[in-house]
Amino acid sequence: MATEVDVAAAFDRERPRLTALAHRMLGSLADAEDAVQEAWLRLARQDADTIDSLPGWLTTVVGRVCIDALRARRARPEARYDDELPDPVVTPDDDDPQERVALADSVGLALLVVLDSLAPDERLAFVLHDTFGVPFADIAAILGKTADATKMLASRARRKVRGTPQPDADHRQQREVVDAFLAAARGGDFEALLNLLDPQISWRTYTPHGVVVKLGTTEVVAAAERGMRAAVLARRVRVNGAPGILTWSRSGKPLGLMSCTVRGGRIVDVVALLDPVRLATMDLPQPPPE
């Protein structure tokens, strides 16, 4: 017979995986933590001896909580807009062992943006199967569909996600490229900026008035130069595990956030947030000393 202490300890072991799953599903760390907490509350009301596999049971519960939340969003479109950036997780970019472990469980902001565009059923099928290895038969039970229909949902989602740029595995090299980009932008070195950008770079900026998408190096360099001239303070940070840049005014007010995808020694994709009001509500690292 499992005791309450045994169940609580087993749940704590599963919590990081469940939070990662819910974050990929909901795009918000706060919402993900709420989903995991709901799973804990349901577990507390369940006779643990009736559960054959606690990891599988918890995965099913969190999956159902997330799919209900996503469907509720679709039913209330005024509560969330297609041009709203999923909540980024911003941390100092310190090269320490604990951060490297956390990086392995992170999901890039560019991928979260794509996942946010998927239909709820597609997102669940893709995240559970392709990321967490849940069998299609189990996912089908959550969705109330057949296994074959669930496979089709995952396949459709996979095609949409396939175009998301994948970063280099070497995080140190990624940081070096972003540092070089920051230095070139500060110094107004147009040629150096061009050498650091992929010719087909995509720069997606989220503002209070909507999304602005720029393609190609010319527009991106111009935007980078304007941004760096306006921002007094800047430092490299980690955004959902990827290297990025955070800028502040001289008074310490956060102005802008960039998440960079680096591949082959060049930046191939940028997701930026230029919304001081939203940035002011986020848990952000402190600006560097002047």
Rosetta blueprint (number, residue, H / E / L):
1 M L
2 A L
3 T L
4 E H
5 V H
6 D H
7 V H
8 A H
9 A H
10 A H
11 F H
12 D H
13 R H
14 E H
15 R H
16 P H
17 R H
18 L H
19 T H
20 A H
21 L H
22 A H
23 H H
24 R H
25 M H
26 L H
27 G L
28 S L
29 L H
30 A H
31 D H
32 A H
33 E H
34 D H
35 A H
36 V H
37 Q H
38 E H
39 A H
40 W H
41 L H
42 R H
43 L H
44 A H
45 R L
46 Q L
47 D L
48 A H
49 D H
50 T H
51 I L
52 D L
53 S L
54 L H
55 P H
56 G H
57 W H
58 L H
59 T H
60 T H
61 V H
62 V H
63 G H
64 R H
65 V H
66 C H
67 I H
68 D H
69 A H
70 L H
71 R H
72 A H
73 R H
74 R H
75 A H
76 R L
77 P H
78 E H
79 A H
80 R L
81 Y L
82 D L
83 D L
84 E L
85 L L
86 P L
87 D L
88 P L
89 V L
90 V E
91 T E
92 P E
93 D L
94 D L
95 D L
96 D L
97 P H
98 Q H
99 E H
100 R H
101 V H
102 A H
103 L H
104 A H
105 D L
106 S L
107 V L
108 G L
109 L H
110 A H
111 L H
112 L H
113 V H
114 V H
115 L H
116 D H
117 S H
118 L L
119 A L
120 P H
121 D H
122 E H
123 R H
124 L H
125 A H
126 F H
127 V H
128 L H
129 H H
130 D H
131 T H
132 F L
133 G L
134 V L
135 P L
136 F H
137 A H
138 D H
139 I H
140 A H
141 A H
142 I H
143 L H
144 G L
145 K L
146 T L
147 A H
148 D H
149 A H
150 T H
151 K H
152 M H
153 L H
154 A H
155 S H
156 R H
157 A H
158 R H
159 R H
160 K H
161 V H
162 R L
163 G L
164 T L
165 P L
166 Q L
167 P L
168 D L
169 A L
170 D L
171 H H
172 R H
173 Q H
174 Q H
175 R H
176 E H
177 V H
178 V H
179 D H
180 A H
181 F H
182 L H
183 A H
184 A H
185 A H
186 R H
187 G H
188 G L
189 D L
190 F H
191 E H
192 A H
193 L H
194 L H
195 N H
196 L H
197 L E
198 D E
199 P E
200 Q E
201 I E
202 S E
203 W E
204 R E
205 T E
206 Y E
207 T E
208 P L
209 H L
210 G E
211 V E
212 V E
213 V E
214 K E
215 L E
216 G L
217 T H
218 T H
219 E H
220 V H
221 V H
222 A H
223 A H
224 A H
225 E H
226 R H
227 G H
228 M H
229 R H
230 A H
231 A L
232 V L
233 L E
234 A E
235 R E
236 R E
237 V E
238 R E
239 V E
240 N L
241 G L
242 A E
243 P E
244 G E
245 I E
246 L E
247 T E
248 W E
249 S L
250 R L
251 S L
252 G L
253 K L
254 P E
255 L E
256 G E
257 L E
258 M E
259 S E
260 C E
261 T E
262 V E
263 R E
264 G L
265 G L
266 R E
267 I E
268 V E
269 D E
270 V E
271 V E
272 A E
273 L E
274 L L
275 D L
276 P H
277 V H
278 R H
279 L H
280 A H
281 T L
282 M L
283 D L
284 L L
285 P L
286 Q L
287 P L
288 P L
289 P L
290 E L
